Amino acid sequence: MEMHAFGRLIPVETARRRLLAVARPVARTERLRVEFAFGRVAAATYRAPRPVPHFARATWDGYAVRTPDTSAARPHRPVDLEVVGEVFAEQAYPRRLGPGEAVAIATGGAMPRGSDAVVIFEEVERRGDRVRLFHPVRPGERYSRPGHDFPRGQVLARRGEALTATALGTLAASGIAHVRVFARPIVAILPNGNELLAPGAREVAGRIYESNNAALSAVIQAAGGVARPLPPLPDDPRRIESAIRRALRTSDLVLATGGSSVGERDHLPRILPGLGRLLFHGVAVRAGKPTLAADVHGKLVVGMPGHPTSCLVNMYWLMLPVLRKLGHLPGPGWTEGRAVLGSDAVAPTPGLSTVVPLTFRNGRAFTTFRGSSIITSLAGATGYAMLPPGRRRVPAGSSIRVFHLVPPLGPGR
């Protein structure tokens, strides 16, 4: 069985930095209705084309009045006003309110010209076509002036910011029906290996079901991307190279899983240098050492380990920041903190950084790791620790630096 050597192993920070230096945020944009743009990143800055509300409107059910007509009202000397009409939310009163007049008005109704306050139903007595007030009403009481919510020209959404429910609500309230957003980055996933079967295929002795497509697709979608998982390919270098070239034409990033190490059937180390500039082959990390990447005309092709845990952990510490940069999202995809190690001691690796998947309970961190080929090593993990190279075990009760995955991959901090 023929083997070939890794390139010089580089530190985890260097690997991440090299990928981020090549990654460019997606420039494509698309136009969406505001109802379907939640979480998308605005490709333009939007300002209110009109004040909201654009007319004076009641904020309570009651009577629109002229406050000077109410100034003499007292519990022992009430004031009567004539009710000359009514206004529902969709209506406008046709004339100016005169002295001694009131108009019944529903919440959201347009204030009659001349009125400057609303007195609520509970605070008056209705007697036929007259209404009796027992206290003065202050100007501006229980109604919104034009622009009370926000004025014309107010910034409602900024270019480069993710659209929140509030931002979309203000856009709709100002009459804007569509927004231009950045397209989601398209990420092709190309698994390779003779042993792989697509899920759903008939079971065959000696072969396993491919699982990296599903796990990586979840991370890609969580980071705002569009996953394009491809069927598993056999260990055929010509077919693998052809598939990568095709994927590059329609994708912003290509992830090839498996075939990244130094074995006879690990073809990616020979294929990627022929496609573009090799950025690295081999990272000083456990798990995930057999990782390589190339810059192909400004697009990244990253070869990931085939072992499920190694592959998925790589997505967390290495690829999340890249995916978020491609999709115009801020931050690396995690928040940093410290936690007390609550499980058995964890061991670093001489010469290599060690990724320890973690679950958190009551401020303490517990490792979930069982082995790089065991997908359940990450069951329940919502963060990780990156132990520096070393030989001394980290005992339970130690305070360690941890990284909490942000939603939806984890709860954040």
Beta strands, then each sheet from edge to edge (+ up, - down):
strand 1: 29-33
strand 2: 46-47
strand 3: 57-58
strand 4: 62-65
strand 5: 79-87
strand 6: 101-105
strand 7: 117-120
strand 8: 124-127
strand 9: 130-133
strand 10: 143-144
strand 11: 155-157
strand 12: 178-182
strand 13: 186-191
strand 14: 196-197
strand 15: 208-209
strand 16: 226-229
strand 17: 253-257
strand 18: 277-281
strand 19: 285-286
strand 20: 292-296
strand 21: 299-304
strand 22: 334-341
strand 23: 353-361
strand 24: 364-367
strand 25: 383-387
strand 26: 399-405
sheet 1: 1+ 12-
sheet 2: 2+ 11-
sheet 3: 3+ 10-
sheet 4: 7+ 4- 6+ 5+ 9- 8+
sheet 5: 16+ 13+ 17+ 21+ 20- 18+
sheet 6: 14+ 15+
sheet 7: 19+ 23+ 24- 22- 26+ 25-
end
